[in-house]
Amino acid sequence: MNYSKESHRRSQVLLALAFLCAAGSIRAQALPAEKRATSVGGETTQNQRLEASTKPLSHTLQQPSDSESRIGPDDLLDITVFEAPDLNRTLRVSANGEISFQLLGAIKAGGLTPRQLELILQESLRRTYMKDPHVGVFVRELQSHPVSVVGAVKRPGVFQIRGTKTVLELLSMAEGLADDAGDTVVVMRGATEPKTNGDGQVKVSSGADQETGASAPTPVATGEVPGEIVEINLKSLMDSVDPAFNLPVHPGDIVKVPRAGIVYVVGEVKKPGGFVLRNNENITVLQALALAEGLTRTSLKSQARIIRTDQGTDKRIETPIDLGKVLASKSSDILLQPNDILFVPDSSAKSAFYRGAEAVLSTATGVAIYRW
């Protein structure tokens, strides 16, 4: 009888041990991989944690809009970990777009927005060292978004822009147009990625502005291609309300304002010099004479010449013009081109006559004074 009771107690003990072992196995299987490694051996290494933190997170990141600024090489970043101020760092992005963050090693930052980098750092810290981290990323110095504005502007230079700016905004940053600005502005596309209209084709506009009648620039904002050169009429840009003329400008682009042409009037005119063609508007011979304040009394009107340089051969071509007939409306008023020279020679006979008349007048005046 005692033997049967003892045997029964042993059976109960064995069943209890078996139940405990089964429960422990189930709990171990329910734990995450990291927890099981810690509970089994307590020897989870830093390398294993870092390996887990480097798993791709791109599928969890939202795609930024075109207007959001992206981090690039040489940008200076302020990184703040709110729960651990000792981890706060000011880091420069390397040439290959990486930052070296304490505990996490190299992190790819190039091409990301500050918000995307915040999410990546938060997730990496959550997987390795912290329970619920909050990270802030601020771009202290922007060095990877240059746009060059050159040509006939008041303050040409290289400007760092955040996101996308328009042509008018860039011209404002350059303090406006210079006095000798031409009638166009040229946008040379740099490192921007081509944008398509959904079917893989670059969208091109061929419409015209309803107010000014000017053709819209091509390609427009939705069809930008790296290496493309887009020319915009400045008058249409300034006067039109059509946004197609005010193209977006991206980092890597170059905005160039060509200088206007100049017409030179030299010789026997009252105010010789070079005259800027405002908005590159061509002027006639009579208009050039008006800018030079007219002819002198010794000018040889019938022997004037227009000197023009051929752009292909750099050869000078002289075209005779009789200013007397032009002034009398007996000959057509020729249209001058940029860099033309209108030369009005001196009349030797007139010069001699006026010199003689001045000498006679001077002598007569001296005699009259002497007799008086």
C-alpha positions in Angstrom: 0.0 0.0 0.0 2.8 2.4 0.9 4.5 1.4 -2.3 1.5 2.4 -4.4 1.2 5.8 -2.7 4.9 6.5 -3.3 4.6 5.6 -6.9 1.6 7.8 -7.3 3.4 10.8 -5.9 6.4 10.3 -8.2 4.0 10.1 -11.2 2.5 13.5 -10.2 6.0 15.1 -9.8 7.0 13.8 -13.2 3.9 15.2 -14.8 4.4 18.6 -13.2 8.0 18.8 -14.4 6.9 17.8 -17.9 4.2 20.5 -17.9 6.7 23.2 -16.7 9.2 22.2 -19.5 6.5 22.4 -22.1 5.3 25.8 -20.9 8.9 27.2 -21.0 9.4 25.9 -24.5 6.2 27.7 -25.6 7.2 31.0 -24.0 10.7 30.8 -25.6 9.2 30.3 -29.0 6.8 33.3 -28.5 9.7 35.7 -27.7 11.3 37.8 -30.5 14.6 36.5 -31.8 16.6 39.2 -30.0 14.9 38.3 -26.6 15.5 34.6 -27.1 19.2 35.2 -27.8 19.5 37.3 -24.6 17.6 34.9 -22.4 19.4 31.8 -23.6 23.0 33.0 -23.5 22.9 36.6 -22.5 25.6 37.1 -25.2 23.9 39.3 -27.9 26.8 41.3 -29.2 26.9 44.9 -30.5 27.7 43.6 -34.0 24.4 41.6 -34.1 22.5 44.7 -33.0 24.1 46.9 -35.6 23.4 44.2 -38.2 19.7 44.4 -37.3 19.8 48.2 -37.5 21.0 48.2 -41.1 18.0 46.4 -42.5 16.4 48.4 -45.3 13.8 50.9 -44.2 13.0 52.5 -47.6 9.7 50.6 -47.9 8.4 52.4 -44.9 9.4 55.9 -46.1 7.0 58.2 -47.9 8.2 59.6 -51.2 8.9 63.4 -50.8 7.4 66.0 -53.1 9.5 67.9 -55.6 9.4 71.0 -53.5 11.1 69.3 -50.5 14.8 69.8 -50.1 17.0 66.8 -50.1 20.3 66.3 -48.2 23.4 66.1 -50.3 27.2 66.0 -50.1 28.9 68.7 -47.9 25.7 69.7 -46.2 26.1 70.3 -42.4 23.5 68.6 -40.3 22.4 69.2 -36.7 21.2 65.9 -35.3 19.3 65.9 -31.9 18.3 62.8 -30.0 15.8 64.2 -27.4 16.0 61.2 -25.0 19.8 61.1 -25.0 21.5 64.6 -25.3 24.9 63.0 -25.2 24.2 61.6 -28.7 23.6 65.1 -30.2 26.0 65.7 -33.1 26.8 68.2 -35.9 27.9 66.2 -38.8 29.1 66.9 -42.4 27.7 64.7 -45.1 30.6 63.0 -47.0 31.2 63.1 -50.7 29.4 59.7 -51.1 26.4 60.9 -49.1 27.0 59.3 -45.8 27.2 60.4 -42.2 29.1 58.6 -39.4 26.7 58.6 -36.4 27.8 57.4 -33.0 26.8 53.8 -32.1 25.2 53.3 -35.5 28.2 53.7 -37.8 27.8 54.9 -41.4 24.3 56.0 -42.4 23.3 56.9 -45.9 21.8 60.4 -45.9 22.3 61.6 -49.5 19.1 62.0 -51.4 16.9 61.8 -48.3 14.9 64.7 -46.9 15.6 65.6 -43.2 12.3 64.0 -42.2 13.3 60.7 -43.9 16.6 60.7 -42.2 14.9 61.3 -38.8 12.8 58.2 -39.4 15.8 56.1 -40.3 17.8 57.2 -37.2 14.8 56.6 -35.0 14.2 53.1 -36.3 17.9 52.2 -36.1 18.1 53.4 -32.4 14.8 51.6 -31.6 16.2 48.3 -33.0 19.4 48.5 -31.0 19.7 50.8 -28.0 16.6 52.7 -27.2 12.9 51.9 -26.5 11.2 54.9 -28.1 13.7 57.5 -29.5 12.8 60.8 -31.1 15.3 62.4 -33.4 15.4 65.8 -35.1 17.5 66.6 -38.2 18.2 70.2 -39.2 20.2 71.3 -42.2 22.5 74.0 -40.7 24.5 74.7 -43.9 23.2 73.9 -47.4 26.1 73.2 -49.8 24.7 70.7 -52.2 22.0 72.7 -53.9 23.8 75.3 -56.0 22.2 77.4 -58.8 24.4 79.7 -60.8 23.0 83.1 -61.9 25.3 84.7 -64.4 25.2 87.4 -67.1 23.4 90.8 -67.0 22.2 90.7 -63.4 23.1 93.1 -60.6 24.6 90.4 -58.3 25.7 87.3 -60.2 26.8 84.4 -58.2 26.1 80.9 -56.9 23.0 80.6 -54.7 22.0 77.6 -52.5 18.3 76.9 -52.7 16.0 74.7 -50.7 13.7 72.7 -52.9 12.6 74.3 -56.1 12.6 78.0 -57.0 11.3 79.7 -60.1 13.2 81.9 -62.6 11.7 85.1 -61.1 12.7 84.1 -57.6 16.3 83.4 -58.8 16.4 86.8 -60.6 15.2 88.4 -57.4 17.9 86.7 -55.4 20.4 88.2 -57.9 18.9 91.6 -57.1 17.3 92.0 -60.5 18.4 92.7 -64.1 21.3 94.9 -65.0 20.9 98.0 -67.2 22.3 96.2 -70.3 20.2 93.0 -69.9 19.0 91.5 -73.1 15.5 90.4 -74.0 15.9 86.7 -73.0 16.8 84.5 -70.0 18.3 81.1 -70.6 17.9 78.1 -68.2 20.5 75.4 -68.6 19.3 72.2 -67.0 21.9 70.5 -64.8 21.4 67.4 -62.5 17.6 67.3 -62.5 16.0 64.0 -63.4 13.7 64.0 -66.4 10.0 64.0 -65.7 7.5 62.3 -67.8 3.7 62.6 -68.3 3.0 59.0 -67.2 3.5 57.2 -70.5 7.3 57.6 -70.5 7.3 60.5 -72.9 8.6 63.9 -72.0 5.8 66.5 -72.1 6.4 69.5 -74.4 4.2 72.6 -74.6 3.5 74.3 -77.9 0.9 76.7 -76.7 0.9 80.5 -76.8 0.2 83.0 -74.2 -3.2 84.5 -74.6 -2.3 87.9 -73.4 1.0 88.6 -75.1 0.7 86.2 -78.0 4.2 84.9 -77.2 4.9 81.2 -77.6 5.5 79.3 -74.3 9.0 78.1 -73.7 9.7 74.4 -74.4 10.0 72.2 -72.6 7.8 73.4 -69.8 8.0 72.5 -66.2 6.6 69.0 -66.6 9.2 68.1 -69.2 12.6 69.0 -67.8 15.5 67.1 -69.3 19.1 67.2 -67.9 21.3 69.1 -70.4 18.3 70.9 -71.9 18.7 74.6 -72.7 15.4 76.6 -72.4 15.1 80.2 -73.6 12.5 82.4 -72.2 11.4 85.9 -73.5 11.9 88.4 -70.6 9.0 90.6 -71.7 6.7 87.6 -71.7 8.1 86.5 -68.3 7.5 89.9 -66.8 4.2 90.8 -68.3 2.4 87.5 -68.6 0.4 85.7 -65.9 0.9 82.4 -67.6 3.0 80.2 -65.2 4.5 78.4 -68.2 7.0 81.2 -68.6 8.1 81.2 -65.0 9.9 77.8 -65.1 11.1 76.0 -62.0 14.8 76.0 -61.3 16.4 73.0 -59.6 19.8 72.5 -57.9 22.5 72.2 -60.5 20.8 74.4 -63.1 22.3 77.6 -64.5 20.3 80.8 -65.1 21.9 83.1 -67.7 20.8 86.6 -68.8 22.6 87.5 -72.0 23.6 91.1 -72.4 21.8 93.4 -74.8 23.4 94.5 -78.0 25.1 97.9 -78.4 25.0 100.3 -81.4 27.9 102.7 -81.8 27.7 106.1 -83.3 31.0 107.8 -83.9 32.4 110.7 -86.0 30.7 114.1 -86.5 27.9 113.8 -84.1 27.3 115.8 -80.9 27.4 112.9 -78.5 29.3 109.9 -79.9 29.3 106.7 -78.0 27.7 103.3 -77.6 24.0 103.0 -77.0 22.4 99.9 -75.3 19.5 98.4 -77.2 16.9 98.1 -74.4 15.2 94.7 -74.5 17.3 94.0 -77.6 15.0 96.1 -79.7 16.6 97.0 -83.0 16.8 100.7 -83.9 17.1 102.6 -87.1 19.8 105.0 -88.3 17.7 108.1 -87.5 17.0 106.7 -84.0 20.7 106.2 -83.5 21.4 109.8 -84.6 18.7 111.0 -82.2 20.5 109.2 -79.3 23.8 110.8 -80.4 21.9 114.2 -80.3 22.2 114.9 -84.0 24.9 115.8 -86.5 27.5 118.5 -86.2 27.7 121.4 -88.7 30.9 119.9 -90.3 29.5 116.4 -90.9 29.6 114.9 -94.4 26.1 113.5 -94.5 26.4 112.0 -97.9 29.5 109.9 -97.0 28.3 108.2 -93.8 28.9 104.4 -93.5 27.5 101.5 -91.5 30.2 99.1 -90.4 29.0 95.6 -89.6 31.0 92.5 -88.6 30.0 89.2 -90.2 29.5 86.7 -87.3 30.7 83.8 -89.4 33.9 85.2 -90.8 34.6 88.2 -88.5 35.0 90.2 -91.7 33.9 93.9 -91.6 31.4 95.0 -94.2 30.9 98.7 -94.9 27.6 99.9 -96.3 27.5 103.5 -97.5 24.4 105.6 -96.6 23.4 109.1 -97.5 22.1 110.7 -94.3 20.9 113.7 -96.2 18.5 111.6 -98.3 17.4 109.7 -95.2 16.7 112.9 -93.3 14.7 114.2 -96.3 12.8 110.9 -96.5 14.2 110.3 -100.0 15.9 107.1 -98.9 14.8 104.2 -96.5 15.8 104.4 -92.9 18.0 101.3 -92.5 17.6 99.0 -89.4 20.8 98.7 -87.4 21.8 95.4 -85.7 23.6 94.9 -82.4 27.3 95.9 -82.6 26.8 97.9 -85.8 28.9 101.1 -86.1 27.4 104.2 -87.7 30.3 106.4 -88.8 29.8 110.0 -89.9 32.9 111.5 -91.5 34.1 115.1 -91.4 33.7 117.4 -94.4 37.1 119.0 -95.2 35.4 121.8 -97.1 33.0 122.6 -94.4 35.8 122.5 -91.8 37.9 124.8 -93.8 35.0 127.2 -94.4 34.1 127.3 -90.7 37.7 127.8 -89.7 38.0 130.6 -92.1 34.8 132.2 -91.0 35.8 132.0 -87.4 39.2 133.6 -88.2 37.5 136.5 -90.1 35.0 137.0 -87.3 37.8 137.0 -84.7 39.8 139.5 -86.7 36.8 141.8 -87.3 35.9 141.7 -83.6 39.5 142.6 -82.7 39.6 145.5 -85.1 36.3 146.8 -83.8 37.5 146.7 -80.3 40.8 148.4 -81.2 39.0 151.3 -82.9 36.6 151.7 -80.1 
